[in-house]
Amino acid sequence: MAVLASLKTFKGGHYFGLFEGTPRGVRLKAAPLPKRVLIPLRQGFSAEVAPTVKEGDRVKTGQVIGRTEPDPHKPSTPVHASISGRVVKIEKRPHPLGGEATTVIIESDGTDEWQLLERPANYEKLPPEELGKILYEAGVTCGGQAGFPTVYHSAPATPEKIRYLIINAVETEPFCEATDQLLYEEFEKFVQGIKILRAALGNVQVHIGLAYNKPRIYEELIERFEYYDWCTIHQLRPKYPQGDDAVLVRTLLGLLLPQRGYATDVGCVVQDVQQCVAAYEAVVEGKPFVERVVSVAGSAVKEPGNYRVRVGTPVGDLLEKNLRCNGRIVIGSVLRGSAVGDLEIPIVKETPAIIVLREAEPELLPVAGPGFDRDSFTGVYVSLPWVRYKRATTSLNGNPRPCVKCGYCVDVCPQNLVPALLGEYSANGLLSEAQALDLFACIECGLCAYVCPSKIPLLEQIREGKRKILSS
């Protein structure tokens, strides 16, 4: 039967309360079909691929619009059209994750005509290579921090080097509620998707990490995997950043990822709820991965919600007429995501949320100290009957001030680093000293900058230090 592991956690991290504008428990809704999509030919872990269509071509939903021959040095996966219509332009545009990428712009014809994959009669009897081919052709293999290994070079490793499949079902990012809701609404697809991914890797051991505050899902998983001794179900404390590959692998298996390395370097593949569901839909329903769930949330959003969104949908389409005031738009994650000013920036396969934060307001009781302010970022917060939620805003404490050596950043760091020194050395060009303190062990979770009372941009400093070293 399935193995049940004891409650686990890790040193450091932070428990986030419920922020104003979080779509907690809001059911998934289908976002309106976009009139135009902008699809970067670099999705997920993959390298950029070459366009297979030209301007003026008509395409169907699910049709391949970008592909490159498999290359062991540049893992890639095919890219698909997310709507049916006409290709109006192919050009370089900003990518949501930074830099530029060749982008295919498609105008919808309103029909949403699909081109599905060929579906096998009995997928349960397919060999791993055939399952891997379907997942590759569907674009599912670009998911996760290191992709999904197939013989088509969709990840740094190949399937025979993998010993463990780790399923990340613990969501700890503030505001990101869509994947949790997907777990509840598509539980059957989630379970079958796990079995498909395992079979594609050659029947490896499976470890499922689930937050302990989901007892109903936990009981269902025990029932569904009762007779499978290859599955271990772990209950985890929902502490950020438990869902990061490096932290999850260390918590579940006690394995340390090498600096600048991936989970595949220690024989693990990490996939989340969205990727499990996408695997099922690809193999059983023949649907390429052209739609994902996204939370639209934040203190400046009128009606926070969880949506099924086509890849390539401009951010502006999701925010239209849904803002209570102007705010800062963050794509991906409020802690490690990036602020965007261009509403044409598209949703990509790894976009869990669009968050809009209002600017900070004057403190309610500035003389009362930490905890009494609704915008308080401290762990101490007085919940009043008329104030149910904390409010995440921007620029809470003005300009950065000198480090006060409080050690908060050290306390919360999940990698046991000294972020204050890493940031200081990186900012002052002392790159060898920063490397000596394991600069590249930083997973860029952003907690150090979040808890810093001096509001030093530690995450930005550390990222800049890494960029300088890699470019030198």
C-alpha positions, 0 to 999 in steps of 0.5 A: 500500500501507499507509504504515509510519511510523517509531517515535515518542514524545513529550517527558515521560511515564512508562514503568510497570512491571508492577504486582501485580494486573495481569491480563496476558495473561488471556483475556476472560471474560463476567461473569455477567448482572447481576440489576439494572443502573443505567443513567445516561442520560448515557453517554460524550461525550453530554449527558444524554437524556430517558427514553423508558420509565417505571417498570413497563415491560418492556424488552428487551436493546438497546431504547432507554430514553433519547433526545433530539432531535438538537441541535447545541449538546448532542451526544447519542446514544441509551441502551439497556437492557443486560438484559431485564427490568422498569424498577423506578425512574427517579431521580437518582443519582451518576454514575461521572464526577462529578455526578448523572444520571437513571438507569434501574434495571432488574431482570433477568427472566433471559431476556436477550431482545434487540432487535437493530438492522435489519442492512443486506444489504451494508453496504459499499455504504451511503453515509456518512449511512446508516452514521452513522445505524446507529452513532448508533442503536446508541449507538456515537457516544458513545465517545472524548473528543469523540464520533463525528461524524454528521449527528445531532449526536453530536459538536461537529463534523460529518463533512465537517469531519473529515480524519483518523481516528486509531485508538488501539491503544496502551494505557499505563494501569496495570492496563488490560489488557482492551482489549489482550486485546480487540485479540488476540481480536477482531482481525477485528472490529477491522479491519472496524470501522476500515473502517466508521468510515472509510466513515462519515466519507466515506473519510478518511485513517486513522492507526493508533497501535500499541505497538511491543511488539506485533509480531504485531499489527503484522505482521497489520495490515500484511498486512490493509492492504497495498493501502490507501494511505489507511492509515498504521501507526505504531509508538509507544513505550508510554509513558503518557499516549500514548493521550490525544487531545492527545498522540496527535494531536500524536505522529502528525500534529504538530497541537496541540489548542486549550486546552479543545478537542477533536481534532475542532477540528483535523479529527481523530476518535480512536477506540479498539479497543473503539469499532472492535469496537462499530462492527462489531457494530452494523453487521454483527451489529445489536447496540447498544453495551451491553457493554464490556470491563473489567479487574478488577485491583489489589493487593487483588484475589484473581484479576485478570481481564478481563471482558465486562461489561454497561453498568450493572452495579454495581461490587460485582457484579464485586468480590463474593468477589474481594477479598483484603483491604479497599482503595480502589476506583478506577473508570476509571484509577488515575491520573486515575480517582475513588475510590468508596465506593458499590458500586452505582456502575455500569459505563458505556461509558467504564469501562476498569477497576475497580482495588482498591488495598490501603493502604500497608504499612511499608517493607521497608528504610526506611534503604536509600533509594528503589528497595528498597521493594516499594511504591516509586514511583520509576523505580529498582526492584530486582527480587528473585527473590521479588518480581516485581512492584511494588505499587501501594498508597495513601498511600505517603508520608503527608501532603503536604509543602512543594514541594522544587523538584525539577522531577520534575513538569516532567520528566514533563509531556507538555504541557510545563507547570510543574505545581508552579506551576499547582497552587500558583496554583490552590490559593491563588486566583491564577487569572489567574496560572495561566491565564497559564501555560496551565492549560487545556492540562493534560490531567489525566494525573495524572503530576505527582502520581504522581512528586511526592516531597512527595505534593502533590495537584497534579491535584486542585489543578489541577482545582479551579482549572479549576472555579473559572475555569469557574464564575466 
